[in-house]
Structure formats: C-alpha cells, structure tokens
Amino acid sequence: MADASTRSLAALRQSLALAGLSRELSPVERVALGTPSLDEPLGGGIARSALHEVYASAGADLPAATGFAAALALRAAGSRPVLWVRQDFLDAEAGRLHPPGLAELGLDPAQILLVRVRDGEGALRAGAEAARCAALGATLIEPWGAPRQFDLTASRRLALAAETSGVLTLLLRVAAQPEPSAASTRWQVRALPSRAREAEAPGDPAFGLRLLRHRGGLGEREWRVEWNRDERCFRDRIGGKGGRKDAAPLSRPLVSVFGERAPVPAGLRRAG
C-alpha cells in the first residue's frame, strides 16, 4: 500500500512538473502597444495572459496612469467587454469615470462593465472573479491606497487567474507605492504636455512611461509616447518615423479620462 502511494505521489509530481514545463515552452501571446520602440524591447508587447501593474508618478498623474491603463485594456480587448472594478472612495477623490473622456481615448463607454466596490477587499474579490472570466477582453482593478489584502499571495492568485483564462489583468494603483507582487510588468506613468493641433486644438494624450519591472529580465527603461485614438495605438512622441512636426506644446499636461462628478455616468453599464 505504501509503495502504491509513493508511486502515485511521484507520478503526480512528474505530471505537475511536465505541465509547468509545457506552459514555459508554450509561445506567449502578447498585446502589442503599436510602436516598435516599445514592442521590440518587450518581445512583441506585454503578455496577454498575465497581471500588469500601473502606478501614477504623483497624484497629478492619476489621469495619465488611468488613461494608459485604459489604452492597454482597449488594445487587449478589441470588441470584447472590459470589466472595470473601482473602489467607491475614488469617486470622491478624483471624480467618476467620464464617458466623453473615455470616448476621446477611443474606448466606447458601452464596452465597459463598471463594478463599484466599497473597499479593497471587495476590489480584490471582484477583480479575481473577473480575471477568471474568459469572455472578457480585459480586467482593470482600481483600489485606493494599499489595502492589506493586496499582498504577494493575492497578486499570485490574480496572475494565475489571468494565466488560466487568457484575460489581460491590469492593477491600477492609486496612492500606493510599488511593492513585491507577481505582476509580469510594472509601469510608472506621468503626464506630458500635449502637442497642439492647428488652431490650438488639443493634441493627442502624451505619456512619460517608465518600466519598473519586467519578469523577462528587461531592465528599467523610459519612453515618451502619444496615444493615437483613431489608430488605437501608441506612437513615439519624438523622432517617430512618419511623425508630424512638433507644434508648440499646450501649457499643461492633457489626458482627459475622468473628472465628472455626476451621480451616474451616462453610457457606462453598471454591474455592481
């Protein structure tokens, strides 16, 4: 009996080892960001079946970080829904999601399933459930601060759920500092001045990106990019091939994503 149990345990361990090796050897599906300066160092983009973290450089950069995360979700989702888990406290601190601002990024507000939660624990629970749903195009989880529930173990659960379902999972960190996690990449985002169009019309949203962590071993790097709403992709801000001549920048960084404080934002589907 003992010998049979030992053989069964050894067979199970071998099976798990082979399964892990199979995952490591399988080609990684990636979400391209649209410009070679980003995609080539990243090996073609960011892994789709993975957890990724986005941090704002400072409080004033929260709209930029939100816009960058929303753009990544859009790139991954295509025409599929994006489930956005947002803690209620953010509405008071930064305003509700603003459908016209999302539309300016090229994201149809009707594509978003908005789940509002009371606290970090609720955000983690709802986000984990969403990350397991293969019907979604992307999951975006936005808690406030550093809830104690968001530890290394919790991030591993999110990463495993994303790996199993194939759903890109984004953790947008607000009023928090980077800490150990199972994220495949970690980004720090700041807003850059938008380059004006003709007649001083606002230009494309501009971002300063800093890659803080990459599980593939890529070291810290920085990029300056713009988001092209019509093509739904990023472009180099300076020296991009085929790029237009720089106009004078606007007087302040411009990334219009949210800021509306109406009771219920029109165009967003409420799911909680």
C-alpha positions in Angstrom: 0.0 0.0 0.0 2.8 2.4 0.9 4.7 1.6 -2.3 1.5 2.3 -4.3 1.0 5.7 -2.6 4.6 6.6 -3.2 4.3 5.8 -6.9 1.1 7.8 -7.2 2.7 10.8 -5.5 5.8 10.6 -7.7 3.5 10.4 -10.8 1.6 13.4 -9.6 4.7 15.4 -9.1 6.0 14.4 -12.5 2.7 15.4 -14.1 2.7 18.8 -12.5 6.4 19.4 -13.5 5.6 18.5 -17.1 2.6 20.8 -17.1 4.7 23.6 -15.8 7.3 22.9 -18.4 4.7 22.9 -21.1 3.5 26.3 -20.0 7.0 27.7 -20.0 7.7 26.3 -23.5 4.4 27.5 -25.0 4.6 30.6 -27.1 3.4 33.7 -25.1 0.5 35.6 -26.7 1.3 39.3 -26.5 -0.6 42.6 -26.8 1.4 44.9 -28.9 1.4 48.6 -27.9 1.8 49.8 -31.5 5.2 51.3 -31.8 8.5 49.4 -32.3 10.3 51.4 -29.7 8.0 49.8 -27.1 7.2 46.5 -28.6 10.7 45.3 -29.7 12.3 45.5 -26.2 9.2 43.9 -24.7 9.4 40.9 -27.1 6.4 42.0 -29.1 4.4 43.6 -26.4 3.1 42.7 -22.9 1.9 39.2 -22.1 -1.9 38.8 -22.6 -2.4 36.1 -20.0 -0.8 37.9 -17.2 -1.1 40.5 -14.4 0.3 44.0 -15.0 0.6 47.0 -12.6 0.3 50.7 -13.5 1.3 53.4 -11.0 0.9 57.1 -11.2 4.2 59.0 -10.6 2.3 61.6 -8.4 -1.2 62.5 -7.6 -1.5 64.9 -10.5 -0.5 62.0 -12.8 -3.5 59.8 -11.9 -5.5 60.8 -15.1 -2.4 59.8 -17.2 -2.0 56.5 -15.4 -5.7 55.8 -15.8 -5.5 56.7 -19.5 -2.5 54.4 -20.1 -4.2 51.5 -18.3 -7.4 52.1 -20.3 -5.5 52.2 -23.5 -3.8 48.9 -22.7 -7.2 47.4 -21.9 -8.5 48.6 -25.2 -5.6 47.2 -27.1 -6.2 43.8 -25.5 -10.0 43.7 -25.6 -10.7 44.6 -29.2 -14.5 44.4 -29.4 -15.0 42.4 -26.2 -16.1 43.9 -22.9 -13.7 45.5 -20.4 -14.7 44.9 -16.7 -13.5 47.8 -14.6 -13.5 47.3 -10.8 -13.4 50.7 -9.0 -13.4 51.5 -5.3 -16.1 54.0 -4.3 -13.6 56.2 -2.5 -12.0 57.2 -5.8 -15.2 58.9 -6.9 -14.8 61.4 -4.0 -11.1 61.9 -4.5 -10.8 62.0 -8.3 -14.3 62.0 -9.7 -16.3 59.3 -11.5 -15.3 57.9 -14.8 -16.2 60.4 -17.6 -17.7 58.7 -20.7 -16.7 61.6 -23.1 -13.2 61.3 -21.8 -13.1 57.6 -22.4 -14.6 58.1 -25.9 -11.8 60.6 -26.6 -9.3 57.7 -26.0 -11.3 55.6 -28.5 -12.9 53.4 -25.8 -16.7 53.0 -26.3 -18.2 53.6 -22.8 -20.8 51.0 -23.6 -18.0 48.5 -23.8 -17.2 49.0 -20.1 -18.8 46.9 -17.3 -18.3 49.1 -14.3 -18.2 47.4 -10.9 -18.1 49.7 -7.9 -17.0 48.3 -4.5 -16.8 49.7 -1.0 -13.3 48.6 -0.1 -10.0 47.0 -1.1 -11.2 43.5 -0.1 -14.2 43.9 -2.4 -12.0 45.1 -5.3 -9.8 42.1 -4.9 -12.7 39.7 -4.8 -14.5 41.2 -7.8 -11.2 41.5 -9.7 -10.2 37.9 -9.1 -13.6 36.7 -10.3 -13.4 38.9 -13.4 -9.8 37.7 -14.2 -11.2 34.1 -14.4 -13.8 35.0 -17.0 -12.5 34.1 -20.4 -15.4 36.0 -22.1 -13.9 39.4 -21.1 -11.4 41.3 -23.2 -9.6 42.7 -20.2 -10.0 43.3 -16.5 -9.0 46.6 -14.8 -8.8 46.7 -11.0 -8.6 50.1 -9.3 -8.4 50.1 -5.5 -7.5 53.1 -3.4 -4.2 53.1 -1.5 -2.6 49.9 -0.2 -5.2 47.6 1.2 -3.8 44.9 3.4 -5.5 42.3 1.3 -3.3 43.2 -1.7 -0.2 41.2 -0.7 2.1 38.9 -2.7 -0.2 35.9 -2.3 -3.2 37.9 -3.6 -1.3 39.1 -6.6 -0.3 35.5 -7.4 -3.9 34.5 -7.4 -4.7 37.3 -9.9 -1.7 36.3 -12.0 -2.8 32.6 -12.0 -6.4 33.5 -12.9 -5.2 35.6 -15.8 -2.9 32.9 -17.0 -5.7 30.3 -16.9 -8.4 32.5 -18.6 -6.2 34.4 -21.0 -7.6 37.7 -19.9 -5.2 40.6 -19.6 -5.5 41.8 -16.0 -4.4 45.3 -15.0 -4.0 46.6 -11.5 -4.1 50.4 -11.4 -2.5 51.5 -8.1 -3.6 54.9 -6.8 -1.9 56.5 -3.7 0.3 53.4 -3.3 4.0 52.6 -3.6 5.4 49.6 -5.6 5.8 46.5 -3.5 6.6 42.8 -4.2 4.0 41.2 -6.5 3.5 38.6 -9.2 2.9 41.1 -11.9 4.5 40.5 -15.3 5.3 44.2 -15.7 5.1 47.3 -13.6 4.8 50.7 -15.1 5.1 54.2 -13.7 3.2 56.9 -15.7 3.3 60.6 -15.8 1.5 63.1 -18.0 3.4 65.1 -20.6 2.2 68.3 -22.3 0.1 67.6 -25.3 1.2 69.0 -28.7 -1.4 71.4 -30.1 -3.0 70.8 -33.4 -4.0 73.5 -35.9 -5.9 76.4 -34.4 -4.5 75.4 -31.0 -6.8 72.4 -30.7 -5.8 69.9 -28.1 -3.5 67.2 -29.4 -3.1 63.5 -28.6 -2.7 62.5 -25.0 1.0 62.2 -24.1 2.7 59.9 -21.6 6.0 59.5 -19.9 6.4 55.8 -19.3 8.9 54.1 -17.0 9.2 50.4 -16.9 10.0 49.5 -13.3 9.8 45.7 -13.5 9.8 43.1 -16.2 9.7 39.4 -15.4 11.6 38.6 -18.6 14.6 40.4 -17.3 14.4 43.7 -19.1 15.9 46.5 -17.1 14.3 49.8 -16.3 13.6 51.9 -19.4 11.8 55.1 -20.2 9.7 56.2 -23.2 7.8 59.3 -24.3 4.8 58.3 -26.3 1.4 59.6 -27.6 -1.8 57.8 -27.9 -3.4 57.9 -31.3 -7.2 57.5 -30.8 -8.0 56.8 -34.4 -5.5 54.0 -34.8 -5.8 52.9 -31.2 -2.1 52.6 -30.7 0.9 54.4 -29.2 3.3 56.4 -31.2 6.8 57.8 -30.4 6.5 61.4 -29.2 9.9 62.4 -30.6 11.6 61.1 -33.7 8.8 58.6 -34.6 9.0 57.6 -38.2 6.5 59.4 -40.3 5.6 61.6 -37.3 4.3 65.1 -37.8 6.4 68.2 -37.0 6.2 69.3 -33.4 3.9 72.2 -32.6 4.2 74.3 -29.5 3.0 72.3 -26.5 0.0 73.2 -24.6 0.6 74.9 -21.2 -0.3 71.8 -19.2 -0.3 68.0 -19.5 -3.5 66.8 -21.1 -5.1 63.4 -20.6 -8.9 63.6 -20.3 -10.2 60.5 -18.7 -12.4 61.3 -15.8 -13.4 64.2 -13.6 -17.2 64.1 -13.9 -18.9 64.1 -10.5 -22.5 63.4 -11.7 -24.3 60.7 -9.7 -24.4 58.1 -12.5 -22.2 58.5 -15.6 -24.2 58.0 -18.7 -23.0 55.4 -21.1 -21.4 53.1 -18.6 -23.1 49.8 -17.8 -23.4 49.3 -14.0 -22.5 45.8 -12.8 -22.4 46.2 -9.0 
